[in-house]
Amino acid sequence: MHNDPASTATAVLHRVGGPANVVSVAHCMTRLRLTLADPAAVDEEGLRALPGVLGVVSDGPTRQVVLGPGVVDEVTAEVEARVAAAGRPEPAATRPGERTTPVRTAVRRVANVFVPLIPALIGCGILSGVNGLLLNTGLLPALTPALSAIAAAFLALIAVFVGHNTAKEFGGTPVLGGAVAAVVVYPGVAKVTAFGTHLAPGQGGVLGALAAALLATRVEKWVRGRVPDALDVLLTPTVTVLVSGLVTLYGLMYTAGAVATAVGTAANWLLATAGAAAGLLLGGLFLPLVMLGLHQALIPVHTTLIEQQGYTVLLPLLAMAGAGQVGAALAVYVRLRHDASLPTLSLRTTIRSALPAGLLGVGEPLIYGVSLPLGRPFLTACAGGAAGGAFVGFFAMLGTKVGATAIGPSGWALFPLLTGNRGAGAAVAVYGGGLLTGYLVGFLATYVFGFPRRPRVGAPA
């Protein structure tokens, strides 16, 4: 694996058609996301074969290059510097012949809005957990008000950041998107009556902010195309904020609030009445979603639940997929312990290096380096995730909900963020039991069913 981010950046850019072929650069916790002007210029096989590249997800003009946590930040910085020096080409979306589904395009764009917010959600979520621990134990009472303010401030104003990123992603002026979205959380909206009731600050949450900023972007483009250039600087921002702000107050906040309430009600109902089945389904299907990059579509749902209830009950269920993956990888390692062939020794080395990340909830190294190339272990890993999800969901049916105060981490890294309706202790116990169940079922399913015949390492079994 390349230890030099500069070398990795150079190699990746060479295989995607060079810096001049890159329209935009972004990254999440593990993936470098490149939007390309000409996807046909990509050397797919060469890109996948690069040392340090754990996998590649192709989605129309976008390539998601899986590099792993930590490494991706450094490589992204190097890629951004080279792309900036090369200049910006014509956006891929304007070129003919691109093939991508509307659903995947929408998921990618929503991810571009919310993924940059994850580091702040993680940091504030951990501080919130620490503050709760201090409050419960009575320690450092002089510090808890400050910690509470620091932990809660970002979430209280997250609508502004969502609005800013939405306008930026959809071609509007970011600050105008943020200005209109700020209406959602402004305390003065309590004096506004819509649909016969007073609005509440924050009503509609991130969904309202997203809708408000999308509207602002459309209004801005419409106005800018119709006013004289001499008046653009005065009229465009004024009309954009006025029209979008009024529609937000007298329509979007109420509607988005109803949708957000429905999301929370549906999640609670699902876990209370069919928690085991829901956990089985969510835990079992999450690895394929991660593999395709579609898991980012759930970020607005998680964020809405955190805004409403203080935690998302879905993330602990989905995190069980990583447990199944770890169990499956361990079974592969054990089953191949007597095979001294070079490909097997290389695979066992990959498992040893990827397991720590897997235990901390970063599943891509094990997905692309181990289970997916072997074929059947990927399916048995999904079975382990389904079992862990069913375990956590079963306890939800019994009245013990497990939630995460932030999104991003999973595996062992999620423990500091756990809470629930019966306190952090019960949440930690149930979540830990789910992880053990996922490890065990993933291991046993892979050990027994993952190798019906001697596998060919590097190819589907």
N, C-alpha and C positions, 0 to 999 in steps of 0.2 A: 504494500500500500504506500502511496506517496505520502511522505511526511512534510513535503514542501508545498504549501498552498499555491505558490506561484507556478510551479511545474504542473500541478493538477489543473489549474485554471487555463494554462496554455494548451494543455492536451485536450481538455474539454472543448475549448473554443475552436481548436483546429478541426475537430470532428463534427462541429455543428455549422460549418461553413465560414468560420472566422468571425472576429468581433463585428465586422461590418454587417453581418447577417442577423445580428441580435437586435430586436426592437426594444425589449425591456427585460430587466433582471429583477428577480425577487427570490426570497427564500423563506422556508418555514423552519421547524426544528431540525429536520433531517434532509430536506430536499432543496436543491438549486433549481429555480423555475426560470426557464428561458423562453420568451416568446420570439419566434423567428420570422424574418421576412420571407424566406424561402425554405420551407421544411424539407423540400426535395434535396437540398444540399447536405443534409445530415448523413453522416456515416454511422448508421444505427449499430451495426455489429462492432465497429471499432470503438464507439462510445461505450457500449456495454462491456467491452473487453478491457477497458482501462483499469489499471491498478487503482484501488480506492473507490471506484464506482460500484456501488452495491446493486444498482438496478436503474432502469430507465422506464418512465411512463410517458407514452406518446399520446397527445390529445390535440389533434388538429395542428395548429401552428405552434403549440407549446410542447416543450420537453421538460419533464421533471427528472432531474438527475439525482438519485439517492446517494448521498455522501456520508450521512450519519451526523450525530450531534457534535457541536464544537467545530468539526472540520468544515461544515457547510458555511459557517459564518466567515471563516478566513478565506475560503475559496471564493465566496460571493464577493467579498471586498476586492479581491484580485480581478475577478471577472468584470465587475463594475468599472474599475479603473481602465481596463483595456477597451471596454465597449465605449466609454466616454471619450477616449482618445480617438476611436475610429469614427465617431459621429453616429447619428441615428438614421437608419434606413426607413423606407416607406413601411408603415404598419402592415403586418401580415393580414389583418382583417380586410384590407382594401384590395388584396390581390385575388384574382379569380382562381378557382380550382381547389380551394381549401375544403377539407372534409372534416367536419366535426358535428356532433349532435347538439341541438339546442340545449338539452339538459346538461351536458358536460360543459358547454360554454358558460351556461349560467352558474354552474357550480364553481368553475374556475374564477369567474368574476366575483362571486360572493366571497370565495376564499381570499382573493386579493384585497377585499375590504377588511376582513376580520383577522386574518393570520397575523398582520403586523401588530395587532393588539394583544396577542397571547402573552408575550413576555411581561407586560404590565399586569395582566390578569393573574399570572403565576405569582409574581412578586407580592402583589396586594393580597392574594389569597393566602399565601403562607403567613404574611404578617397578621392577617385577620385570625388565622388559627392560633398563632402565638399569643395574640392579644386575648383571645378567648380562654386560653390556658391560664394566662396570668390573672384574668378576672375570676376564674373558677377557684384558683388556689389562693387568691388574695395577695399575691406577690407583686411588688413594685407598683403600688396603687397610683403613685405620682406619674408613672410612665404610660399607663393604659389609655388615658384620654388622648395623648399624642399619637400613640400607635393606632388607636381607633380612627382618628382623623386621617392619618396617612393611608391606612388600609382602605377606607371607605371613599376617599375623595375621587379616585379614578372611576370607580363604578358609578358614583353619583353623576359624573359628567361624561360617561362613556358615549352617550348619544352624540356629543359634539365630535368626538373622534371618528365615530361611525359615519357621520355626515361628511366630514372632511375627506375621509378615504373613499367614500362612495362617489363624491363629485370628481375626485382625482381619477378614479378607475373608469368612470363613464364619460370623461371628456369635458367636465365642467370646471369652474374655478373652485378649488378646494375650500377656500375660506368662505365662499358663499354657501357651499353645502354645509359647512360647519355652523354658519350663522343661522341658517334656517332650522337645522337640527337642534340648535340650542333652545329654540322655542319649546321643544318637548320637555325640557328639564327646568325651564325658568319658573321660579316660584310664583311669579305674577299671573301665570295661567289659571291659578285658582279663582281669579276674579272673572274668568270667561265662562259663559254658559253656552253649551252646545248640546243639542238634542234634549233640552230640558233639564240638564244637570250641569253642575259646575265641574270643570275639568280639574284633574289632579296633576301636579307636577310629576313628570316621569311617565304619565299615562301613555301607553303604546311602546315605551322603552326603545330598544334598539330597532325593533321592527318599524316603529313610527319614524325613527330617525333615518332609517334606510329609505323608506318611502318618501319622506320629505326631501331628502337630498337628491333622490332620483328625479322628483318633480322639479326641484330647483334647477337641475342640469338641463332638463327639457325646456323649461321656461327661458333660461339664460340663452340657450342656442336659438330659440325662436325669436326672442327680442333682438339679439345681436344681429341677426340676419335682416332686420327690418328698420333699424334706426340709423340715421346718418352717423358717419364715423366721428364727426365732431361732438355728437351728443352721447356716444356710446359709453364713455367713462362715467357719465352721470345717470343716464336712463337705465342701462342694462342692469347694474347691481340693484338699483332702487326698485325697479319693477320685479326683478327676480325675487328679492327678499319679501316684497309686499304681497305679491300674488301667491307665492309658495307658502309664506307664513300664514296667510288667511286660510288657505286650503288645509294646511296642517292643523290649525286651531279648530276649524269648523267641519272637519271631515276625517283627516288621516289619524289624528290622535285617538279619536273615539273608536274608529274602525280597527286600528292597530292594537288598541287596548283590548278590544273584544277578542281579537285573534290571539293575543298573548295570554289572556285569561284562559282561552280554550286550550292552548298548548299546555299550560300548567294543569288544568283540570284533567285533560286527557292522560297526561303522564301519571298523575296520581291515581286515576281510575284504573289505568292499565296495570300498574304494579299491585294495586290492592286486590284486583279481581283475577288477574291472569299473570301474576308476577313471574312464576316459574316458566310458563310458556313464552312470555315476552323475553325473559332473560336468555332462554334457550335460543330463540330466534336471533336476538341482537348479538349475543356473544358468538354465535355460530357464523353469522354473516359478516362480521366486522373485518376480518382479515381480507376477504375479497374486496371490500370497499377501500381498505387501506392500499391494497395492491393497485387499484385503479385510480387512486387519488380522490375518490368520491366522498370519503369520510369528512372532508372539509365542509360539505353541505350541512352538517349537523351543528356547526359552530353557532349560528344564530339561535338554534333551539336551546343549546346549552346556556348561552348567554342570557336568553330570555328567562330560563328557569332560575339562574343565579340571581337575576334582578328581582324576580318575584319571591322566591323562597329562601334565598341565601345560599343555595347549592343546587347542583344538577344531579338528579337521580339516575340519569342515563349513562353518564360517563363510567361509574364503577361497573355497570353491566358490560359495557363495551370493552373495558379494560381487561376483562377475562379472556378475550381473544389472545392477548399477549401471553397469558399464562399457558394456554393450550399450545402456543408456539414454542415456549420454553420447554415444556414437557416433551413435545415431539422431537425437538432438537437433541435433548438428552437421550431419548430412546435411539435415535439414529447413531449417536456417539457410542452408545453401549453395544448396539447390534453390530457395529463395524469394528469393534475393538480388536478382533483377531485378523482383520484384513490388512495386510502390510503393503498393498499396492500403492503406487504413488498418488493416484487420484483420491483414494480413500484417506490417506494420510493428510492430503491437502484439505479435504472436507472436514476432517476432525480438527485440524488447525483452525479452519474458519469457524467452526462451532465454538471452540474455546475462546476465540477472540470476540465473537459476537454475543455470547451468553451474558456477559455483564451488562451490555446495552439492553438485551432482551429482558433481563430481570428488572431493569429500570424503566421498562415500558417502551423502548425504541425497537420496534419489530422489524423494520425494513432489512437490516443486515441478515436476520435469520430467514425472512421471507425470500429474498432474492439470492441469498448465498447458500441456503440449505433446503428448505422445505419445498419451495416452488420448483427448482430444477429436478428434484426427485419425484415430484408428482403426488404420490399417495400420502406422504407425510404432511403435505399441505392440507389435505382433506381431514386427516386424523387430528391435525392441529386445530382445525375448525371444530371438530368434535369436542376437543378439550375446552375450547372457548365456550361452546354451547353448554357444557356441563357446569362450568364455573358461573356462567350467567344465570343458569337455572337455580343454582345454589343461592346466589344473592337475591334473585327474584322471589324465591320461595320464602325467604325471611321477610321480604317486603309484604307478601301476602299475610304473614303472621303479625304485621304491624311494626316491623323494624326497618325503616328506610335508611339506605346508605347513600350519601351524596358527597359531591366534591365542590368545594368553594371556588375552584378555578378550573380551567381547562388547560390541556397541554400535556402534563405528566400523566403517566399511568404506571402499572407495575408497582414496585416498591416505592417509587418516587411519589406516588399518590397518597401515601400514608399521612404526611403532614397536612394534607388538604381535606382530609375526611371529616365529615360530620353527619348528623342525621337527626331525626325527630326524637331519638332517645339518647342523644349525646355522642361525643366522639368515641368513647370507649366501646359502646355497642357497635358503632359503625366500623371501627378498626377490627373488631372481632369477626364480624360477618364478612367483611372484605377479605381479611386474611384467610378465612375458611374457604371463600370462593377461589382465591389464588391457589391454595393447596389442592382444591378439587380440580381446577384446571390443569395444574401441573401433573397430577396423578392420572387423570383420564387421558390427557394428551400423550403422556408417556406410555400408558398401557395400550391405548388404541394404536399408537404407532408401532410399538414393539410387537404386537400381535398381528395387526392387519396392515401395517405400513410396508411390509416386505413379504408379499406372497411368493415372491421368487427373488433370487439374488438381483439387487438393483444395479443398474449401470450408472455409476456416479457421473453426474453432469447431464443426464438425460432422464426424461420421465420413466418411472418404473412401470 
